[in-house]
Amino acid sequence: MVGLYMGVARRTISADPERARLALRTGEDTVRQAMTEMRHLLEVLRTDGEPKS
């Protein structure tokens, strides 16, 4: 998905800079959300089945 946004930005940056900026912002937001979800998943996996302290 992020690759798609980066491709749009690359292809439109000279003809439509605002569209390119929007694609880059959307890509950034997508990466941030994916990283947040990955951290949460890792936290769940690390603590699953372990006794609580």
Distance bins in CASP14 RR format, pairs under 12 A and 6 or more apart:
PFRMAT RR
TARGET T0000
AUTHOR 0000-0000-0000
RMODE 2
METHOD distances of the structure
MODEL  1
1 7 0 0 0 0 0 1 0 0 0 0 0
1 8 0 0 0 0 0 1 0 0 0 0 0
1 23 0 0 0 0 0 1 0 0 0 0 0
1 26 0 0 0 0 1 0 0 0 0 0 0
1 27 1 0 0 1 0 0 0 0 0 0 0
1 29 0 0 0 0 0 1 0 0 0 0 0
1 30 1 0 1 0 0 0 0 0 0 0 0
1 31 0 0 0 0 1 0 0 0 0 0 0
1 33 0 0 0 0 0 1 0 0 0 0 0
1 34 0 0 0 0 1 0 0 0 0 0 0
2 8 0 0 0 0 0 1 0 0 0 0 0
2 9 0 0 0 0 0 1 0 0 0 0 0
2 23 0 0 0 0 0 1 0 0 0 0 0
2 24 0 0 0 0 0 1 0 0 0 0 0
2 25 0 0 0 0 0 1 0 0 0 0 0
2 26 0 0 0 0 1 0 0 0 0 0 0
2 27 1 0 1 0 0 0 0 0 0 0 0
2 28 0 0 0 0 1 0 0 0 0 0 0
2 29 0 0 0 0 1 0 0 0 0 0 0
2 30 1 0 1 0 0 0 0 0 0 0 0
2 31 1 0 1 0 0 0 0 0 0 0 0
2 32 0 0 0 0 0 1 0 0 0 0 0
2 33 0 0 0 0 0 1 0 0 0 0 0
2 34 0 0 0 0 1 0 0 0 0 0 0
2 35 0 0 0 0 0 1 0 0 0 0 0
3 9 0 0 0 0 1 0 0 0 0 0 0
3 10 0 0 0 0 1 0 0 0 0 0 0
3 11 0 0 0 0 0 1 0 0 0 0 0
3 23 0 0 0 0 1 0 0 0 0 0 0
3 24 0 0 0 0 0 1 0 0 0 0 0
3 26 0 0 0 0 0 1 0 0 0 0 0
3 27 0 0 0 0 1 0 0 0 0 0 0
3 30 0 0 0 0 1 0 0 0 0 0 0
3 31 0 0 0 0 0 1 0 0 0 0 0
4 10 0 0 0 0 0 1 0 0 0 0 0
4 11 0 0 0 0 0 1 0 0 0 0 0
4 23 0 0 0 0 1 0 0 0 0 0 0
4 24 0 0 0 0 0 1 0 0 0 0 0
4 26 0 0 0 0 1 0 0 0 0 0 0
4 27 0 0 0 0 1 0 0 0 0 0 0
4 30 0 0 0 0 1 0 0 0 0 0 0
5 11 0 0 0 0 0 1 0 0 0 0 0
5 12 0 0 0 0 0 1 0 0 0 0 0
5 19 0 0 0 0 0 1 0 0 0 0 0
5 20 0 0 0 0 1 0 0 0 0 0 0
5 21 0 0 0 0 0 1 0 0 0 0 0
5 22 0 0 0 0 1 0 0 0 0 0 0
5 23 1 0 1 0 0 0 0 0 0 0 0
5 24 1 0 0 1 0 0 0 0 0 0 0
5 25 0 0 0 0 1 0 0 0 0 0 0
5 26 1 0 1 0 0 0 0 0 0 0 0
5 27 1 0 1 0 0 0 0 0 0 0 0
5 28 0 0 0 0 1 0 0 0 0 0 0
5 29 0 0 0 0 1 0 0 0 0 0 0
5 30 1 0 0 1 0 0 0 0 0 0 0
5 31 0 0 0 0 1 0 0 0 0 0 0
6 12 0 0 0 0 0 1 0 0 0 0 0
6 13 0 0 0 0 0 1 0 0 0 0 0
6 20 0 0 0 0 1 0 0 0 0 0 0
6 23 1 0 0 1 0 0 0 0 0 0 0
6 24 1 0 0 1 0 0 0 0 0 0 0
6 25 0 0 0 0 0 1 0 0 0 0 0
6 26 0 0 0 0 0 1 0 0 0 0 0
6 27 1 0 0 1 0 0 0 0 0 0 0
6 28 0 0 0 0 0 1 0 0 0 0 0
6 30 0 0 0 0 0 1 0 0 0 0 0
6 31 0 0 0 0 0 1 0 0 0 0 0
7 13 0 0 0 0 1 0 0 0 0 0 0
7 19 0 0 0 0 0 1 0 0 0 0 0
7 20 0 0 0 0 1 0 0 0 0 0 0
7 23 1 0 0 1 0 0 0 0 0 0 0
7 24 0 0 0 0 1 0 0 0 0 0 0
7 26 0 0 0 0 0 1 0 0 0 0 0
7 27 0 0 0 0 0 1 0 0 0 0 0
8 15 0 0 0 0 0 1 0 0 0 0 0
8 16 0 0 0 0 1 0 0 0 0 0 0
8 19 1 0 0 1 0 0 0 0 0 0 0
8 20 1 0 0 1 0 0 0 0 0 0 0
8 21 0 0 0 0 0 1 0 0 0 0 0
8 22 0 0 0 0 1 0 0 0 0 0 0
8 23 1 0 1 0 0 0 0 0 0 0 0
8 24 0 0 0 0 1 0 0 0 0 0 0
8 25 0 0 0 0 0 1 0 0 0 0 0
8 26 0 0 0 0 1 0 0 0 0 0 0
8 27 0 0 0 0 1 0 0 0 0 0 0
9 15 0 0 0 0 0 1 0 0 0 0 0
9 16 0 0 0 0 1 0 0 0 0 0 0
9 17 0 0 0 0 1 0 0 0 0 0 0
9 18 0 0 0 0 0 1 0 0 0 0 0
9 19 0 0 0 0 1 0 0 0 0 0 0
9 20 1 0 1 0 0 0 0 0 0 0 0
9 21 1 0 0 1 0 0 0 0 0 0 0
9 22 0 0 0 0 1 0 0 0 0 0 0
9 23 1 0 1 0 0 0 0 0 0 0 0
9 24 1 0 1 0 0 0 0 0 0 0 0
9 25 0 0 0 0 1 0 0 0 0 0 0
9 26 0 0 0 0 1 0 0 0 0 0 0
9 27 0 0 0 0 1 0 0 0 0 0 0
9 28 0 0 0 0 0 1 0 0 0 0 0
10 16 0 0 0 0 0 1 0 0 0 0 0
10 19 0 0 0 0 0 1 0 0 0 0 0
10 20 1 0 0 1 0 0 0 0 0 0 0
10 23 0 0 0 0 1 0 0 0 0 0 0
10 24 0 0 0 0 1 0 0 0 0 0 0
11 19 0 0 0 0 1 0 0 0 0 0 0
11 20 0 0 0 0 1 0 0 0 0 0 0
11 23 0 0 0 0 1 0 0 0 0 0 0
12 18 0 0 0 0 1 0 0 0 0 0 0
12 19 1 0 1 0 0 0 0 0 0 0 0
12 20 1 0 1 0 0 0 0 0 0 0 0
12 21 0 0 0 0 1 0 0 0 0 0 0
12 22 0 0 0 0 1 0 0 0 0 0 0
12 23 1 0 0 1 0 0 0 0 0 0 0
12 24 0 0 0 0 0 1 0 0 0 0 0
13 19 0 0 0 0 1 0 0 0 0 0 0
13 20 1 0 1 0 0 0 0 0 0 0 0
13 21 0 0 0 0 1 0 0 0 0 0 0
13 22 0 0 0 0 0 1 0 0 0 0 0
13 23 0 0 0 0 1 0 0 0 0 0 0
13 24 0 0 0 0 1 0 0 0 0 0 0
14 20 0 0 0 0 1 0 0 0 0 0 0
16 22 0 0 0 0 1 0 0 0 0 0 0
16 23 0 0 0 0 1 0 0 0 0 0 0
17 23 0 0 0 0 0 1 0 0 0 0 0
17 24 0 0 0 0 0 1 0 0 0 0 0
18 24 0 0 0 0 0 1 0 0 0 0 0
18 25 0 0 0 0 0 1 0 0 0 0 0
19 25 0 0 0 0 0 1 0 0 0 0 0
19 26 0 0 0 0 0 1 0 0 0 0 0
20 26 0 0 0 0 0 1 0 0 0 0 0
20 27 0 0 0 0 0 1 0 0 0 0 0
21 27 0 0 0 0 0 1 0 0 0 0 0
21 28 0 0 0 0 0 1 0 0 0 0 0
22 28 0 0 0 0 0 1 0 0 0 0 0
22 29 0 0 0 0 0 1 0 0 0 0 0
23 29 0 0 0 0 0 1 0 0 0 0 0
23 30 0 0 0 0 0 1 0 0 0 0 0
24 30 0 0 0 0 0 1 0 0 0 0 0
24 31 0 0 0 0 0 1 0 0 0 0 0
25 31 0 0 0 0 0 1 0 0 0 0 0
25 32 0 0 0 0 0 1 0 0 0 0 0
26 32 0 0 0 0 0 1 0 0 0 0 0
26 33 0 0 0 0 0 1 0 0 0 0 0
27 33 0 0 0 0 1 0 0 0 0 0 0
27 34 0 0 0 0 1 0 0 0 0 0 0
27 35 0 0 0 0 0 1 0 0 0 0 0
28 34 0 0 0 0 0 1 0 0 0 0 0
28 35 0 0 0 0 0 1 0 0 0 0 0
29 35 0 0 0 0 0 1 0 0 0 0 0
29 36 0 0 0 0 0 1 0 0 0 0 0
30 36 0 0 0 0 0 1 0 0 0 0 0
30 37 0 0 0 0 0 1 0 0 0 0 0
31 37 0 0 0 0 0 1 0 0 0 0 0
31 38 0 0 0 0 0 1 0 0 0 0 0
32 38 0 0 0 0 0 1 0 0 0 0 0
32 39 0 0 0 0 0 1 0 0 0 0 0
33 39 0 0 0 0 0 1 0 0 0 0 0
33 40 0 0 0 0 0 1 0 0 0 0 0
34 40 0 0 0 0 0 1 0 0 0 0 0
34 41 0 0 0 0 0 1 0 0 0 0 0
35 41 0 0 0 0 0 1 0 0 0 0 0
35 42 0 0 0 0 0 1 0 0 0 0 0
36 42 0 0 0 0 0 1 0 0 0 0 0
36 43 0 0 0 0 0 1 0 0 0 0 0
37 43 0 0 0 0 0 1 0 0 0 0 0
37 44 0 0 0 0 0 1 0 0 0 0 0
38 44 0 0 0 0 0 1 0 0 0 0 0
38 45 0 0 0 0 0 1 0 0 0 0 0
39 45 0 0 0 0 0 1 0 0 0 0 0
39 46 0 0 0 0 0 1 0 0 0 0 0
40 46 0 0 0 0 0 1 0 0 0 0 0
40 47 0 0 0 0 0 1 0 0 0 0 0
41 47 0 0 0 0 0 1 0 0 0 0 0
41 48 0 0 0 0 0 1 0 0 0 0 0
42 48 0 0 0 0 0 1 0 0 0 0 0
43 50 0 0 0 0 0 1 0 0 0 0 0
44 50 0 0 0 0 0 1 0 0 0 0 0
47 53 0 0 0 0 0 1 0 0 0 0 0
END
